[in-house]
Amino acid sequence: MQLFSLSGNNGNKFGGAPGPRMRNRRRYRVAVPELPEVETVRRQLAPILTGRQIVDAGAHGSAKFASATDAVGSGIVGIDRRGKYLLTELDDRRQLIVHLGMTGVLRPRPDGPVDPYVRAWWALDDGITIELKDVRRFGRIAVVPSGDHRSLATLHHLGPEPLGPGFPAEGLRLAVNRSSAVVKSQLLGQRVVAGVGNIYADEALWMAKVNPAARSITKPRAVALHAAVRHVLAAALDNGGTTLRDYRDVTGDEGRNQFHLSCYGRAGLPCLRCGTPLRRRVIDARGTTWCPTCQRR
């Protein structure tokens, strides 16, 4: 299993200074933790979990969380990430897989009464208890044979990691042009590239000057979009992820990338590149912001 260790440059060659803060956090309510947020959590959990044994566990009655208790008695070898999934490697050739859904937060159990929104927890042999808080219960837990993800269709069919060597610009162009779906939908579909959600799709398309409703891209546009995807994800990771509403890291802190967004959620505000007011439309049920001047078809 390859461990995806990501790093990136926090600079922004498109405007230099961070963009204005999101003015209306309620405009985009469905902000699932994406690659930078999940990778931030992975990095923070790794030193806590690695080498520990799971001595007890509990789970909400929903079938989506019940598998948490299947990991009791297993030792933890390490924690990986694939797309938006956390993969904890166990010493019995199994993986404990967690998807945070829309509102999931993994954290050591704080002092005080048990939070009513905790959906699963794992007690470690050093006395620490890790819990999954998930207000809206869109998360998912599974314990599977290591590498066997057939029961998790999205994970099983994930595309390449965007910051890894298996994501070439030409591969992106061919994958996008192979389908009749618009490019924004393809980025969100996880088969063209793993881990990109609504926030970073809008940011990357704006940076690359690609119209989100385009159904094909040229080689130069593919090169630009490839670079933009990598840039916005690496910068967001440097900033600890984007917190619009629910996302918190393992320590309970918000991310800082919401103060550096150039496009997402800025509809009606001037484009940071050309000054044209950004527009918003819905593409395949997802709110999308773009610049009608910079991102012409």
N, C-alpha and C positions, 0 to 999 in steps of 0.2 A: 504494500500500500504506500503510495507516494504521499509525503507530507507537503502540503502547499504552504510554503512560508513566503509571505508577500511583503514587499516594501515598495515605497514610491516617493516621488518628489512632491512636496507640498506647494510648489510654485504654481502660478497661474499666468501663463503668457498671454491670456486673453483678458487684459484689463488690469493685471497686477494686483490691485487691492481686492479684498473679499467683496462679494456683491452684497447688496442690502439684505438684511435679515428677512426671512419669510414673514409677510405681513398678515397672512391668514392661515393659521395652521389647520383650520377646519375645512378648508377647501379640498384638500386631498386627505381623506380619512383612512384610506386603505393603503398604508405604508408598511408593507411587510419588511422585516429585516432582510437586507440584501447582503451581498458578499462582504463588503467592508464591516458591517455590523457583526455578522456571524464569525468572521475571521478575528475580529477584536475579542469576542467572547472566547473563541478557541484559545487564543494566545494567553488570555488571563486564566483560563481553567487548567491549561496544561500543567503548570507547576503544582497546582493543588491536587490534581487527580492522579498524575503519573506515579506509579509505584504503590498506590493505595489499594486496599481491598474493600469491596462493598459488603458490609456486614448486615445491612437491613435496608428495606425500601418499602414505600407505600405508594398507592396510586388512586386517583379518582376512578369512579366506577365505569366511566366511559371506556369503550374498547380502544379508543385512540391512545389512552394512557396506561392501560392495564399491564402492558408488557414491561413496565418499569421494574416490577418485582422479579422478573425473570433473570435479572443480572445479579441477584443476591448470591454471595459466595464466590464471585469472580474477582480476579485481580485486574487492575487497569494497567495496560502496557503503555498507552499514549492516547492522544486525542487528535483526530484528523478533521478535515473539512472537505466537502465536495459540493460545489455550488452553494446553496443555502442550508445544507445539512451538516450537522455535527456528527462525526463518527468516532465513538470511543472504542478503541481496540481492547478487547478482553483477553485474558491469558488462556482461555479455553477455545480459541479460534472462533470467537463470535464477536459481533459488534453491537454496541448499544447506540442506536441512532435516534437523534432528536432533531425535529424540525420545530422552530420557534413559532411558526404560524404568523399571525398578525401582531399579537401582543405578548408573546412569550418572553420571559426573563429568567435566566439561570443565575443563581447566586447562592452563596453560603447562607444558611438560615440565620436571620437576625435574631437578636434577643427580643423577648416580648411574646404576645399571643400568636398562635399560628394564623397566618394570613388565610382567609377563606377562599382565596383564588389560587392557592397552591394545588396543582393537579398531580404532581408526583414528587417524590423525594428519595434520596439515596444517602444512607449513613455510611461513613467511611471509618476505617479502623483507627484513625487518629482522632476521632471525636467530632470531626467536621461533618455537617449534613448539607448536601447540595439539594436545592429545591427548584422546581420549575413552577413559576407563577405564570398563569395564562388566563387573563380576564375573560377573553372571548372564546376560549377553548377551540381555537383553530390549529393548535399545534399537533404534533404527532410523535409518538415514541414507538420504537420497534427494536426487538433483539433478533438478529438474524445470523446465519453462518457468515463468517468474514468474507466480504466481497460478493455475497449473493443478495442482490437488491431487486430480484424479480417481483417481490411482493410490494415494492414501492416504485410504481411505474415511472414517476417523474425522475427519481434518482437513477433508476436503471437506464434511462434513455438520455441522461444529461449530455450536453455538448462539451466542448473543451473548456478548460479553465482559462479565463481571459488573460491572466498574468503569467501563465506557463508557456513552455515552448511549443505546445501543441495547438496554438491558436494563431495561425498565419493569416495575413491580410487576404491572400488569394483564397484561402479556405473560407473566410467570411464572405467574400464576394460570391463564390460559387454556391454556398449554402443559401444566401439571401435570394439569389437569382433563380434558384431551383424551384422556389415556391411562388405561388401567386399572391400570397399574403403580403400585407404592407410591412415595411421594414421594422416599424415600431413593434408590431405584434410578434414578429420573428425574434426580436431581441428578448421579449418577455417570455417567449415560449420555452426557453431553456435548452433547446436542441441545437441552435446555432452557436450559442455561447452560454456557459453556466454562470449563475449568480447575479445576473443583471435584472433588476426590477424597474419599476416605474420611475423612480427618482433618477437613477443613473442612465437609464435609456434616454430620458429627456435631455439630461446634461450632455451626454455623448453626441446625440444627434445635433444639438445646437452647436457644440464645439466643432463638429465636422461639417457643418452647413448642409446637412442632409435632411430633406423633408421627411417627417415621420410617416407620411402617407405614400411615400414612393414605393413602388413594387419591384424595383431593380436598382442596382447601383453600379456605376462604372468603376474601372480599376482605380483611378485617382480618388474617387469618393470612398471606395473600400479601404484604401490605405489610410485616408484621413479618419474614417470611422474606427478602424482598428486602433489607431493611435489614440483617438479620443476615449474609447472604452477603457483602454489601459490607464490613461491619464486620470480620468475622473475616479476610477476605482482606487488607484494607488493614493491619490490625494485624499480621498475620503477615509481610507484606512489610516493615513497619517493623522487625520483629524479625529480618530476614534469613532467614526461612523456619523450618521445623521439622525438626530432626534427631532421628530416633528410632533410626536405625541407620547407613545408608549416606550420606545426603545430606551433601555438602560444597559450599561455594561455590567460585568460581574460585581464591580465595586459599588454599583448603584448610581454611577455618574452618567450624565447625558453625553452624547457625542457633541462635536463642535462643528461638524461639516455643514449644518444648516445655515451657518453664517457665511458660507463660501459658495452657495449655490448661484449659478449664473442664469439659469432658465427655469427649472422646476418650481412651480408655485408662484411665478412672478407675472402671471398674465395681467395685462393692463399697464405694467411698468415698462420703462424704456429698455430696449435691448442694450446690453452693455457694450456691444460691438458697433451698432449702427444707429441706435437711438429710436428705432421704430418701436411702437408699443407692441409688446408680445401678445399673442393670442392664445386662446384655449379652445380646445374641441375634445370630443370624446371619440376615441379610436378603440373599437372592440371592448367597450365598456370601461376603458381606462382614461382618466383625465390626462390630456396631453397639452403641453405648452410648447410653442415654437415661435420663431420670428418669420413673419411673412416676407420680409426682405432678404434676410440672410439665408433662409431655408426654402427658397423657391424650388419648385420641381424642375 
